[in-house]
Amino acid sequence: MQTGNQFYQPGNTGMKRPRLGCTFALLPIAAIILAMVGGWYLYSSWTFYSQGVEVQGTVVRLESSSSSEGGTTYSPVFSYTVDGRQYEYESVNSSYPPANKVGDVETLLYVPDRPDKARQNSFWELWLLPLILCPVSILMLALSIFIPLLTRVMPSR
């Protein structure tokens, strides 16, 4: 007779190993994809931060976007000039109420060989997404490794 606190051992046909199921296979796949996206954003932000040239950008308008819940957020559109040529950049960050007003001046960064590519020189614009994505992907990878290991030593019920 077997008791409920016996561990699974090969050859012990009276107990079944806990099964994780097919959906568990998606966790490491999602973790790898998330790590790649987070790594790309980290690299991109580091490139802007280390190689970017500062330029002053002026908010020329606020672009509105509506969410599925019916709320509206606003993202600033900056105008800046490099070598006598004018460019516009719409921030990836939007908020309600708007974080900027038309006429506000902020520091932007652009890559020297691509002045049409710019980012606002702020923590939120450069580092927030990598700061969220990289640790979450590491946690997901750790779970995808340790959960199968734990199920091998867990008692079956």
SULUR-V410695 format. One record per backbone hydrogen bond with DSSP energy under -0.5 kcal/mol. CO is the residue of the C=O (numbers start at 1). NH is the residue of the N-H. E is the energy in kcal/mol with one decimal. If there is no record, write none. Layout:
BEGIN
CO|NH|E  CO|NH|E
END
This chain:
BEGIN
3|6|-1.3  6|156|-0.8  9|12|-2.3  11|13|-1.2  12|15|-1.0  21|24|-0.7  22|25|-1.4  23|26|-1.4  24|27|-1.1  24|28|-0.7  25|29|-1.0  26|30|-3.0  27|31|-2.4  28|32|-2.3  29|33|-2.3  30|34|-2.7  31|35|-2.5  32|36|-2.3  33|37|-2.4  34|38|-2.8  35|39|-2.6  36|40|-2.3  37|41|-2.5  38|42|-2.4  39|43|-2.6  40|44|-2.8  41|45|-2.7  42|46|-2.5  43|47|-2.4  44|48|-2.3  45|49|-2.8  46|50|-3.0  47|51|-2.6  47|52|-0.6  48|52|-1.3  53|110|-1.6  55|108|-3.2  57|106|-2.7  58|79|-2.5  59|103|-2.6  61|63|-0.5  61|77|-2.5  63|75|-2.5  65|73|-2.6  67|70|-1.5  71|67|-2.9  73|65|-2.3  74|95|-2.1  75|63|-2.8  76|78|-0.5  76|91|-2.5  77|60|-2.9  77|61|-1.0  78|89|-2.5  79|58|-2.4  80|87|-3.2  82|85|-1.9  85|82|-2.7  87|80|-2.4  89|78|-3.5  89|91|-0.6  95|74|-2.5  101|104|-2.2  104|59|-2.8  106|57|-3.3  107|121|-2.6  108|55|-2.0  109|119|-2.1  110|53|-3.0  111|114|-2.0  114|111|-0.6  114|117|-2.1  116|118|-0.7  117|111|-1.1  119|109|-3.1  120|122|-2.0  122|126|-2.4  123|127|-2.6  123|128|-1.2  127|131|-2.2  128|132|-1.4  129|133|-3.0  130|134|-2.0  132|136|-1.6  133|137|-2.4  134|138|-2.1  135|139|-2.5  136|140|-2.5  137|141|-2.4  138|142|-2.5  139|143|-2.5  140|144|-2.3  141|145|-1.0  142|145|-0.6  142|146|-3.0  143|147|-2.3  145|149|-1.0  146|150|-2.6  147|151|-2.1  148|152|-0.9  149|153|-0.7  150|153|-0.6  150|154|-1.0  151|18|-0.5
END
